[in-house]
Amino acid sequence: MLPVLKLASDGQEHRLTTTVDELAHQLNISEDDQAVLIPSGTQTRMYNRVGWAITYLNKAGLLDKPKRGYFQITTRGLNFLKSNPSVINNKMLSEFSEFTEFVGRRSEASPSASQSQLISESTPEELIDSAIDELHEALASEIADQLAAVDPGRFEQIVVDLLVAMGYGGSRTDAAQVIGKPGDGGIDGTIKEDRLGLDVIYIQAKRWQGTVGRKEVQSFAGSLEGVRASKGIFITTSGYSAEALRYVKLIGKRIILIDGRELAKLMIAHSVGVTPIRTLIISKLDGDYFE
């Protein structure tokens, strides 16, 4: 927020889009860092942060919004900069009654939110994404426990459901015909990479108690060599050793290792074995409507 307010200290009207570029240049933020998206993927973290900085400074009376998409420093903002603050954070802005009133409205809208959360330095979108990540982590842990307890046959059915949900195999019937049958040299089955069957992916799906080591992964890679295959997926309910993870990076074949935790996250992402309990809709202002 301090760089935004300093940028506006010339008293001119500034536009959000150009401000993002100007601050990126001033703060020597690399192009890679500028391109980082917020978890929802709807906008860059840089744009999100600058946008909310302007909103918070406006709610505290330090910035004015003379017209859509523009902001300008106020007399209060100029006086605030004269105190030479080393940083501007939400706690400092809470000294202004307009900002505390704004925070109070947020608290009334979300009764469960604590005051410390409302004064957080994260933007609202980041707080939402963080809460969703926390819920998904807990859910993934529950799913991992369930996967470890199911019988091998049921586990293979779950793998089928997930791969079909991800767009592989064409249909569940097609996929079920090739997965879960007796393996040939460490291969549990195959599945079409796309609905047309232009390429085939070989599968190893095992409910494993201990860590899967390089030996097991190398055996699977050797099985792929035996059928002249170049792509494979090794799925397990446990995890992989460091040697196994390094091994797949060194060989020419493309083998994806999916452990129990990643498998659970994929099931959440593709709605396999989970039931939605709440849908959250976040809206933004439609400026064109008012014009």
ZADO-1210 file (C-alpha; in nm, 4 decimals, padded with zeros to 6 digits):
<atoms>
<atom x="00.0000" y="00.0000" z="00.0000" code="MET" pos="1"/>
<atom x="00.2877" y="00.2412" z="00.0666" code="LEU" pos="2"/>
<atom x="00.4216" y="00.2232" z="-00.2928" code="PRO" pos="3"/>
<atom x="00.0695" y="00.2872" z="-00.4247" code="VAL" pos="4"/>
<atom x="00.0209" y="00.5924" z="-00.2045" code="LEU" pos="5"/>
<atom x="00.3672" y="00.7279" z="-00.2912" code="LYS" pos="6"/>
<atom x="00.2916" y="00.6846" z="-00.6606" code="LEU" pos="7"/>
<atom x="-00.0217" y="00.8926" z="-00.6152" code="ALA" pos="8"/>
<atom x="00.1594" y="01.1651" z="-00.4222" code="SER" pos="9"/>
<atom x="00.1963" y="01.3720" z="-00.7418" code="ASP" pos="10"/>
<atom x="-00.1714" y="01.4597" z="-00.7068" code="GLY" pos="11"/>
<atom x="-00.2566" y="01.3315" z="-01.0550" code="GLN" pos="12"/>
<atom x="-00.5232" y="01.0806" z="-01.1483" code="GLU" pos="13"/>
<atom x="-00.3788" y="00.7315" z="-01.1882" code="HIS" pos="14"/>
<atom x="-00.5249" y="00.4261" z="-01.3561" code="ARG" pos="15"/>
<atom x="-00.5122" y="00.0810" z="-01.1970" code="LEU" pos="16"/>
<atom x="-00.3797" y="-00.1006" z="-01.5039" code="THR" pos="17"/>
<atom x="-00.0898" y="00.1390" z="-01.5609" code="THR" pos="18"/>
<atom x="-00.0165" y="00.1508" z="-01.1871" code="THR" pos="19"/>
<atom x="00.0489" y="-00.2222" z="-01.1843" code="VAL" pos="20"/>
<atom x="00.3114" y="-00.1831" z="-01.4580" code="ASP" pos="21"/>
<atom x="00.4680" y="00.1240" z="-01.2965" code="GLU" pos="22"/>
<atom x="00.5019" y="-00.0444" z="-00.9569" code="LEU" pos="23"/>
<atom x="00.6435" y="-00.3602" z="-01.1125" code="ALA" pos="24"/>
<atom x="00.9147" y="-00.1446" z="-01.2721" code="HIS" pos="25"/>
<atom x="00.9799" y="00.0589" z="-00.9561" code="GLN" pos="26"/>
<atom x="01.0035" y="-00.2471" z="-00.7329" code="LEU" pos="27"/>
<atom x="01.2108" y="-00.4482" z="-00.9847" code="ASN" pos="28"/>
<atom x="00.9560" y="-00.7300" z="-00.9935" code="ILE" pos="29"/>
<atom x="01.0516" y="-00.9867" z="-01.2567" code="SER" pos="30"/>
<atom x="00.8201" y="-01.0816" z="-01.5403" code="GLU" pos="31"/>
<atom x="00.7912" y="-01.4318" z="-01.3937" code="ASP" pos="32"/>
<atom x="00.6779" y="-01.2927" z="-01.0580" code="ASP" pos="33"/>
<atom x="00.4369" y="-01.0547" z="-01.2302" code="GLN" pos="34"/>
<atom x="00.2790" y="-01.3510" z="-01.4069" code="ALA" pos="35"/>
<atom x="00.2059" y="-01.5452" z="-01.0853" code="VAL" pos="36"/>
<atom x="-00.1690" y="-01.6010" z="-01.0508" code="LEU" pos="37"/>
<atom x="-00.3784" y="-01.6146" z="-00.7351" code="ILE" pos="38"/>
<atom x="-00.4903" y="-01.9736" z="-00.6575" code="PRO" pos="39"/>
<atom x="-00.8274" y="-01.9250" z="-00.8291" code="SER" pos="40"/>
<atom x="-00.6401" y="-01.8351" z="-01.1504" code="GLY" pos="41"/>
<atom x="-00.8676" y="-01.5403" z="-01.2247" code="THR" pos="42"/>
<atom x="-00.5983" y="-01.2696" z="-01.2178" code="GLN" pos="43"/>
<atom x="-00.2346" y="-01.2106" z="-01.1328" code="THR" pos="44"/>
<atom x="-00.1341" y="-01.1754" z="-00.7704" code="ARG" pos="45"/>
<atom x="00.0267" y="-00.8406" z="-00.8560" code="MET" pos="46"/>
<atom x="-00.2962" y="-00.6994" z="-01.0015" code="TYR" pos="47"/>
<atom x="-00.4989" y="-00.8410" z="-00.7132" code="ASN" pos="48"/>
<atom x="-00.2711" y="-00.6889" z="-00.4501" code="ARG" pos="49"/>
<atom x="-00.2580" y="-00.3462" z="-00.6141" code="VAL" pos="50"/>
<atom x="-00.6340" y="-00.3442" z="-00.6632" code="GLY" pos="51"/>
<atom x="-00.7042" y="-00.4204" z="-00.2998" code="TRP" pos="52"/>
<atom x="-00.4365" y="-00.1754" z="-00.1832" code="ALA" pos="53"/>
<atom x="-00.6257" y="00.0985" z="-00.3677" code="ILE" pos="54"/>
<atom x="-00.9550" y="-00.0179" z="-00.2157" code="THR" pos="55"/>
<atom x="-00.8189" y="-00.0196" z="00.1400" code="TYR" pos="56"/>
<atom x="-00.6500" y="00.3188" z="00.1014" code="LEU" pos="57"/>
<atom x="-00.9744" y="00.4544" z="-00.0401" code="ASN" pos="58"/>
<atom x="-01.1765" y="00.3163" z="00.2520" code="LYS" pos="59"/>
<atom x="-00.9318" y="00.4858" z="00.4896" code="ALA" pos="60"/>
<atom x="-00.9805" y="00.8190" z="00.3100" code="GLY" pos="61"/>
<atom x="-00.6218" y="00.8347" z="00.1828" code="LEU" pos="62"/>
<atom x="-00.7236" y="00.7916" z="-00.1808" code="LEU" pos="63"/>
<atom x="-01.0232" y="00.9117" z="-00.3765" code="ASP" pos="64"/>
<atom x="-01.1807" y="00.7484" z="-00.6828" code="LYS" pos="65"/>
<atom x="-01.2770" y="01.0390" z="-00.9116" code="PRO" pos="66"/>
<atom x="-01.4027" y="00.8077" z="-01.1870" code="LYS" pos="67"/>
<atom x="-01.4193" y="00.4438" z="-01.2809" code="ARG" pos="68"/>
<atom x="-01.0807" y="00.2724" z="-01.2868" code="GLY" pos="69"/>
<atom x="-00.8898" y="00.5769" z="-01.1559" code="TYR" pos="70"/>
<atom x="-00.7670" y="00.6927" z="-00.8157" code="PHE" pos="71"/>
<atom x="-00.6167" y="01.0130" z="-00.6761" code="GLN" pos="72"/>
<atom x="-00.4541" y="01.1022" z="-00.3465" code="ILE" pos="73"/>
<atom x="-00.6515" y="01.3065" z="-00.0927" code="THR" pos="74"/>
<atom x="-00.5353" y="01.5761" z="00.1461" code="THR" pos="75"/>
<atom x="-00.5452" y="01.3174" z="00.4233" code="ARG" pos="76"/>
<atom x="-00.3255" y="01.0910" z="00.2122" code="GLY" pos="77"/>
<atom x="-00.0705" y="01.3693" z="00.1557" code="LEU" pos="78"/>
<atom x="-00.0645" y="01.4495" z="00.5272" code="ASN" pos="79"/>
<atom x="-00.0246" y="01.0814" z="00.6099" code="PHE" pos="80"/>
<atom x="00.2830" y="01.0573" z="00.3843" code="LEU" pos="81"/>
<atom x="00.4400" y="01.3542" z="00.5635" code="LYS" pos="82"/>
<atom x="00.4837" y="01.1293" z="00.8678" code="SER" pos="83"/>
<atom x="00.7268" y="00.9230" z="00.6551" code="ASN" pos="84"/>
<atom x="00.5780" y="00.5784" z="00.7291" code="PRO" pos="85"/>
<atom x="00.8109" y="00.2858" z="00.6556" code="SER" pos="86"/>
<atom x="00.5133" y="00.0667" z="00.5730" code="VAL" pos="87"/>
<atom x="00.1348" y="00.0880" z="00.5530" code="ILE" pos="88"/>
<atom x="-00.0650" y="-00.2062" z="00.6803" code="ASN" pos="89"/>
<atom x="-00.4245" y="-00.2748" z="00.7757" code="ASN" pos="90"/>
<atom x="-00.3540" y="-00.2235" z="01.1441" code="LYS" pos="91"/>
<atom x="-00.2370" y="00.1325" z="01.0731" code="MET" pos="92"/>
<atom x="-00.5433" y="00.1996" z="00.8575" code="LEU" pos="93"/>
<atom x="-00.7688" y="00.0856" z="01.1425" code="SER" pos="94"/>
<atom x="-00.6869" y="00.4187" z="01.3093" code="GLU" pos="95"/>
<atom x="-00.9258" y="00.5805" z="01.0609" code="PHE" pos="96"/>
<atom x="-01.2946" y="00.5480" z="01.1478" code="SER" pos="97"/>
<atom x="-01.3960" y="00.4997" z="00.7831" code="GLU" pos="98"/>
<atom x="-01.1712" y="00.1955" z="00.7569" code="PHE" pos="99"/>
<atom x="-01.2876" y="00.0413" z="01.0857" code="THR" pos="100"/>
<atom x="-01.6459" y="00.0903" z="00.9693" code="GLU" pos="101"/>
<atom x="-01.5582" y="-00.0920" z="00.6468" code="PHE" pos="102"/>
<atom x="-01.3961" y="-00.3731" z="00.8456" code="VAL" pos="103"/>
<atom x="-01.6988" y="-00.3826" z="01.0739" code="GLY" pos="104"/>
<atom x="-01.9293" y="-00.4391" z="00.7776" code="ARG" pos="105"/>
<atom x="-01.7097" y="-00.7275" z="00.6664" code="ARG" pos="106"/>
<atom x="-01.7302" y="-00.8708" z="01.0197" code="SER" pos="107"/>
<atom x="-02.1100" y="-00.8504" z="01.0168" code="GLU" pos="108"/>
<atom x="-02.1165" y="-01.0200" z="00.6764" code="ALA" pos="109"/>
<atom x="-01.8938" y="-01.2999" z="00.8095" code="SER" pos="110"/>
<atom x="-01.9819" y="-01.3499" z="01.1805" code="PRO" pos="111"/>
<atom x="-01.7355" y="-01.6385" z="01.2113" code="SER" pos="112"/>
<atom x="-01.4397" y="-01.4257" z="01.1007" code="ALA" pos="113"/>
<atom x="-01.2161" y="-01.3077" z="01.3819" code="SER" pos="114"/>
<atom x="-01.0898" y="-00.9510" z="01.4021" code="GLN" pos="115"/>
<atom x="-00.7345" y="-01.0736" z="01.3402" code="SER" pos="116"/>
<atom x="-00.8487" y="-01.2350" z="01.0168" code="GLN" pos="117"/>
<atom x="-01.0195" y="-00.9156" z="00.9057" code="LEU" pos="118"/>
<atom x="-00.7028" y="-00.7152" z="00.9711" code="ILE" pos="119"/>
<atom x="-00.4958" y="-00.9762" z="00.7864" code="SER" pos="120"/>
<atom x="-00.2456" y="-00.8545" z="00.5291" code="GLU" pos="121"/>
<atom x="-00.3891" y="-01.1033" z="00.2788" code="SER" pos="122"/>
<atom x="-00.6499" y="-00.9892" z="00.0304" code="THR" pos="123"/>
<atom x="-01.0058" y="-01.1301" z="00.0614" code="PRO" pos="124"/>
<atom x="-00.9491" y="-01.3586" z="-00.2370" code="GLU" pos="125"/>
<atom x="-00.6321" y="-01.4933" z="-00.0769" code="GLU" pos="126"/>
<atom x="-00.8156" y="-01.5547" z="00.2505" code="LEU" pos="127"/>
<atom x="-01.0883" y="-01.7458" z="00.0662" code="ILE" pos="128"/>
<atom x="-00.8351" y="-01.9493" z="-00.1303" code="ASP" pos="129"/>
<atom x="-00.6397" y="-02.0208" z="00.1880" code="SER" pos="130"/>
<atom x="-00.9535" y="-02.1422" z="00.3675" code="ALA" pos="131"/>
<atom x="-01.0474" y="-02.3631" z="00.0713" code="ILE" pos="132"/>
<atom x="-00.6947" y="-02.5066" z="00.0626" code="ASP" pos="133"/>
<atom x="-00.7198" y="-02.5852" z="00.4342" code="GLU" pos="134"/>
<atom x="-01.0547" y="-02.7623" z="00.3854" code="LEU" pos="135"/>
<atom x="-00.9183" y="-02.9563" z="00.0886" code="HIS" pos="136"/>
<atom x="-00.6103" y="-03.0631" z="00.2850" code="GLU" pos="137"/>
<atom x="-00.8309" y="-03.2046" z="00.5599" code="ALA" pos="138"/>
<atom x="-01.0546" y="-03.3754" z="00.3030" code="LEU" pos="139"/>
<atom x="-00.7527" y="-03.5176" z="00.1187" code="ALA" pos="140"/>
<atom x="-00.6317" y="-03.6705" z="00.4441" code="SER" pos="141"/>
<atom x="-00.9700" y="-03.8403" z="00.4938" code="GLU" pos="142"/>
<atom x="-00.9686" y="-03.9718" z="00.1372" code="ILE" pos="143"/>
<atom x="-00.6131" y="-04.1048" z="00.1763" code="ALA" pos="144"/>
<atom x="-00.7236" y="-04.2984" z="00.4858" code="ASP" pos="145"/>
<atom x="-01.0189" y="-04.4446" z="00.2951" code="GLN" pos="146"/>
<atom x="-00.8007" y="-04.5436" z="-00.0012" code="LEU" pos="147"/>
<atom x="-00.5608" y="-04.7242" z="00.2276" code="ALA" pos="148"/>
<atom x="-00.8490" y="-04.9284" z="00.3722" code="ALA" pos="149"/>
<atom x="-01.0330" y="-05.0370" z="00.0537" code="VAL" pos="150"/>
<atom x="-00.9683" y="-05.3788" z="-00.1012" code="ASP" pos="151"/>
<atom x="-00.7482" y="-05.3988" z="-00.4150" code="PRO" pos="152"/>
<atom x="-01.0431" y="-05.4551" z="-00.6487" code="GLY" pos="153"/>
<atom x="-01.2276" y="-05.1488" z="-00.5226" code="ARG" pos="154"/>
<atom x="-00.9088" y="-04.9441" z="-00.5477" code="PHE" pos="155"/>
<atom x="-00.8759" y="-05.0338" z="-00.9162" code="GLU" pos="156"/>
<atom x="-01.2380" y="-04.9266" z="-00.9733" code="GLN" pos="157"/>
<atom x="-01.1613" y="-04.5930" z="-00.8096" code="ILE" pos="158"/>
<atom x="-00.8620" y="-04.5496" z="-01.0417" code="VAL" pos="159"/>
<atom x="-01.0903" y="-04.6184" z="-01.3382" code="VAL" pos="160"/>
<atom x="-01.3447" y="-04.3607" z="-01.2208" code="ASP" pos="161"/>
<atom x="-01.0745" y="-04.0978" z="-01.1729" code="LEU" pos="162"/>
<atom x="-00.9036" y="-04.1504" z="-01.5077" code="LEU" pos="163"/>
<atom x="-01.2368" y="-04.1366" z="-01.6918" code="VAL" pos="164"/>
<atom x="-01.3312" y="-03.8194" z="-01.5000" code="ALA" pos="165"/>
<atom x="-00.9986" y="-03.6708" z="-01.6125" code="MET" pos="166"/>
<atom x="-01.0865" y="-03.7429" z="-01.9760" code="GLY" pos="167"/>
<atom x="-00.8958" y="-04.0656" z="-02.0356" code="TYR" pos="168"/>
<atom x="-01.0290" y="-04.3952" z="-02.1619" code="GLY" pos="169"/>
<atom x="-01.3281" y="-04.2730" z="-02.3588" code="GLY" pos="170"/>
<atom x="-01.5956" y="-04.4213" z="-02.1324" code="SER" pos="171"/>
<atom x="-01.6017" y="-04.6041" z="-01.8026" code="ARG" pos="172"/>
<atom x="-01.6973" y="-04.9259" z="-01.9822" code="THR" pos="173"/>
<atom x="-01.3970" y="-04.8992" z="-02.2144" code="ASP" pos="174"/>
<atom x="-01.1648" y="-04.8168" z="-01.9267" code="ALA" pos="175"/>
<atom x="-01.2951" y="-05.0984" z="-01.7057" code="ALA" pos="176"/>
<atom x="-01.2165" y="-05.3504" z="-01.9780" code="GLN" pos="177"/>
<atom x="-00.8469" y="-05.2776" z="-01.9701" code="VAL" pos="178"/>
<atom x="-00.7727" y="-05.1928" z="-01.6066" code="ILE" pos="179"/>
<atom x="-00.7761" y="-05.4411" z="-01.3234" code="GLY" pos="180"/>
<atom x="-00.6950" y="-05.7482" z="-01.5285" code="LYS" pos="181"/>
<atom x="-00.3985" y="-05.9728" z="-01.4527" code="PRO" pos="182"/>
<atom x="-00.0830" y="-05.7754" z="-01.5241" code="GLY" pos="183"/>
<atom x="00.1925" y="-05.8702" z="-01.7651" code="ASP" pos="184"/>
<atom x="00.5341" y="-05.8011" z="-01.6173" code="GLY" pos="185"/>
<atom x="00.4212" y="-05.5301" z="-01.3771" code="GLY" pos="186"/>
<atom x="00.1504" y="-05.3715" z="-01.5952" code="ILE" pos="187"/>
<atom x="-00.1997" y="-05.3717" z="-01.4514" code="ASP" pos="188"/>
<atom x="-00.3657" y="-05.2438" z="-01.7655" code="GLY" pos="189"/>
<atom x="-00.3825" y="-04.9782" z="-02.0332" code="THR" pos="190"/>
<atom x="-00.6074" y="-04.6843" z="-02.1026" code="ILE" pos="191"/>
<atom x="-00.6552" y="-04.4623" z="-02.4060" code="LYS" pos="192"/>
<atom x="-00.4918" y="-04.1221" z="-02.3725" code="GLU" pos="193"/>
<atom x="-00.7867" y="-03.9603" z="-02.5527" code="ASP" pos="194"/>
<atom x="-01.1301" y="-04.0603" z="-02.6751" code="ARG" pos="195"/>
<atom x="-00.9933" y="-04.1449" z="-03.0212" code="LEU" pos="196"/>
<atom x="-00.7305" y="-04.3766" z="-02.8822" code="GLY" pos="197"/>
<atom x="-00.4436" y="-04.2057" z="-03.0630" code="LEU" pos="198"/>
<atom x="-00.2042" y="-04.3181" z="-02.7896" code="ASP" pos="199"/>
<atom x="-00.2087" y="-04.5666" z="-02.5036" code="VAL" pos="200"/>
<atom x="-00.0989" y="-04.5159" z="-02.1440" code="ILE" pos="201"/>
<atom x="00.0084" y="-04.8137" z="-01.9340" code="TYR" pos="202"/>
<atom x="-00.1090" y="-04.8313" z="-01.5744" code="ILE" pos="203"/>
<atom x="00.0290" y="-04.9701" z="-01.2525" code="GLN" pos="204"/>
<atom x="-00.2261" y="-04.9232" z="-00.9701" code="ALA" pos="205"/>
<atom x="-00.1297" y="-05.0686" z="-00.6339" code="LYS" pos="206"/>
<atom x="-00.2626" y="-05.0365" z="-00.2815" code="ARG" pos="207"/>
<atom x="00.0752" y="-05.0204" z="-00.1099" code="TRP" pos="208"/>
<atom x="00.1559" y="-05.0217" z="00.2608" code="GLN" pos="209"/>
<atom x="00.5189" y="-04.9121" z="00.2584" code="GLY" pos="210"/>
<atom x="00.7144" y="-04.6647" z="00.0500" code="THR" pos="211"/>
<atom x="00.7440" y="-04.7523" z="-00.3178" code="VAL" pos="212"/>
<atom x="01.1138" y="-04.7639" z="-00.4024" code="GLY" pos="213"/>
<atom x="01.3203" y="-04.7357" z="-00.7158" code="ARG" pos="214"/>
<atom x="01.3134" y="-05.1142" z="-00.7645" code="LYS" pos="215"/>
<atom x="00.9350" y="-05.1220" z="-00.8168" code="GLU" pos="216"/>
<atom x="00.9344" y="-04.8171" z="-01.0444" code="VAL" pos="217"/>
<atom x="01.2310" y="-04.9497" z="-01.2439" code="GLN" pos="218"/>
<atom x="01.0482" y="-05.2799" z="-01.2881" code="SER" pos="219"/>
<atom x="00.7477" y="-05.0915" z="-01.4258" code="PHE" pos="220"/>
<atom x="00.9730" y="-04.8985" z="-01.6634" code="ALA" pos="221"/>
<atom x="01.1191" y="-05.2277" z="-01.7820" code="GLY" pos="222"/>
<atom x="00.7695" y="-05.3579" z="-01.8471" code="SER" pos="223"/>
<atom x="00.7014" y="-05.0547" z="-02.0659" code="LEU" pos="224"/>
<atom x="01.0158" y="-05.1332" z="-02.2611" code="GLU" pos="225"/>
<atom x="00.8876" y="-05.4846" z="-02.3198" code="GLY" pos="226"/>
<atom x="00.5746" y="-05.3559" z="-02.4936" code="VAL" pos="227"/>
<atom x="00.7546" y="-05.0660" z="-02.6645" code="ARG" pos="228"/>
<atom x="00.5500" y="-04.8123" z="-02.4680" code="ALA" pos="229"/>
<atom x="00.6679" y="-04.4605" z="-02.3862" code="SER" pos="230"/>
<atom x="00.4068" y="-04.3461" z="-02.1322" code="LYS" pos="231"/>
<atom x="00.3024" y="-04.4865" z="-01.7989" code="GLY" pos="232"/>
<atom x="00.1274" y="-04.3952" z="-01.4750" code="ILE" pos="233"/>
<atom x="00.2224" y="-04.5540" z="-01.1436" code="PHE" pos="234"/>
<atom x="-00.0494" y="-04.4954" z="-00.8829" code="ILE" pos="235"/>
<atom x="-00.0175" y="-04.5992" z="-00.5193" code="THR" pos="236"/>
<atom x="-00.1908" y="-04.5293" z="-00.1895" code="THR" pos="237"/>
<atom x="00.1436" y="-04.4718" z="-00.0160" code="SER" pos="238"/>
<atom x="00.4441" y="-04.2637" z="-00.1228" code="GLY" pos="239"/>
<atom x="00.7664" y="-04.2857" z="-00.3226" code="TYR" pos="240"/>
<atom x="01.1264" y="-04.2870" z="-00.2101" code="SER" pos="241"/>
<atom x="01.3619" y="-04.0080" z="-00.3151" code="ALA" pos="242"/>
<atom x="01.5491" y="-04.2575" z="-00.5337" code="GLU" pos="243"/>
<atom x="01.2281" y="-04.3502" z="-00.7183" code="ALA" pos="244"/>
<atom x="01.1450" y="-03.9837" z="-00.7804" code="LEU" pos="245"/>
<atom x="01.4951" y="-03.9149" z="-00.9131" code="ARG" pos="246"/>
<atom x="01.4888" y="-04.2245" z="-01.1325" code="TYR" pos="247"/>
<atom x="01.1838" y="-04.1187" z="-01.3383" code="VAL" pos="248"/>
<atom x="01.3557" y="-03.7870" z="-01.4148" code="LYS" pos="249"/>
<atom x="01.6600" y="-03.9601" z="-01.5589" code="LEU" pos="250"/>
<atom x="01.4990" y="-04.2094" z="-01.7963" code="ILE" pos="251"/>
<atom x="01.3718" y="-04.1341" z="-02.1451" code="GLY" pos="252"/>
<atom x="01.0242" y="-04.2713" z="-02.0853" code="LYS" pos="253"/>
<atom x="00.7497" y="-04.0500" z="-01.9490" code="ARG" pos="254"/>
<atom x="00.6334" y="-04.2048" z="-01.6205" code="ILE" pos="255"/>
<atom x="00.4061" y="-04.0120" z="-01.3844" code="ILE" pos="256"/>
<atom x="00.4168" y="-04.1103" z="-01.0169" code="LEU" pos="257"/>
<atom x="00.0986" y="-04.0422" z="-00.8212" code="ILE" pos="258"/>
<atom x="00.1107" y="-04.1012" z="-00.4460" code="ASP" pos="259"/>
<atom x="-00.1796" y="-04.1290" z="-00.2039" code="GLY" pos="260"/>
<atom x="-00.1925" y="-03.7579" z="-00.1262" code="ARG" pos="261"/>
<atom x="-00.1829" y="-03.6516" z="-00.4908" code="GLU" pos="262"/>
<atom x="-00.4424" y="-03.9165" z="-00.5759" code="LEU" pos="263"/>
<atom x="-00.6738" y="-03.7731" z="-00.3093" code="ALA" pos="264"/>
<atom x="-00.6290" y="-03.4193" z="-00.4440" code="LYS" pos="265"/>
<atom x="-00.7061" y="-03.5347" z="-00.7978" code="LEU" pos="266"/>
<atom x="-01.0227" y="-03.7023" z="-00.6715" code="MET" pos="267"/>
<atom x="-01.1311" y="-03.3745" z="-00.5104" code="ILE" pos="268"/>
<atom x="-01.0500" y="-03.1728" z="-00.8222" code="ALA" pos="269"/>
<atom x="-01.2503" y="-03.4088" z="-01.0447" code="HIS" pos="270"/>
<atom x="-01.5351" y="-03.4778" z="-00.7977" code="SER" pos="271"/>
<atom x="-01.4645" y="-03.8489" z="-00.7539" code="VAL" pos="272"/>
<atom x="-01.5683" y="-03.9929" z="-00.4181" code="GLY" pos="273"/>
<atom x="-01.6660" y="-03.6520" z="-00.2789" code="VAL" pos="274"/>
<atom x="-01.9944" y="-03.4631" z="-00.2500" code="THR" pos="275"/>
<atom x="-02.0157" y="-03.0818" z="-00.2738" code="PRO" pos="276"/>
<atom x="-02.1778" y="-02.9227" z="00.0300" code="ILE" pos="277"/>
<atom x="-02.1640" y="-02.5544" z="-00.0653" code="ARG" pos="278"/>
<atom x="-02.1317" y="-02.3478" z="-00.3820" code="THR" pos="279"/>
<atom x="-01.9660" y="-02.0082" z="-00.3489" code="LEU" pos="280"/>
<atom x="-02.0418" y="-01.7398" z="-00.6064" code="ILE" pos="281"/>
<atom x="-01.8206" y="-01.4302" z="-00.6058" code="ILE" pos="282"/>
<atom x="-01.9406" y="-01.1354" z="-00.8130" code="SER" pos="283"/>
<atom x="-01.7694" y="-00.8208" z="-00.9331" code="LYS" pos="284"/>
<atom x="-01.9060" y="-00.4851" z="-01.0394" code="LEU" pos="285"/>
<atom x="-02.0396" y="-00.4616" z="-01.3952" code="ASP" pos="286"/>
<atom x="-01.9401" y="-00.1066" z="-01.4800" code="GLY" pos="287"/>
<atom x="-02.0897" y="-00.1260" z="-01.8274" code="ASP" pos="288"/>
<atom x="-02.4349" y="-00.1810" z="-01.6756" code="TYR" pos="289"/>
<atom x="-02.4254" y="00.1545" z="-01.4970" code="PHE" pos="290"/>
<atom x="-02.3089" y="00.3353" z="-01.8073" code="GLU" pos="291"/>
</atoms>
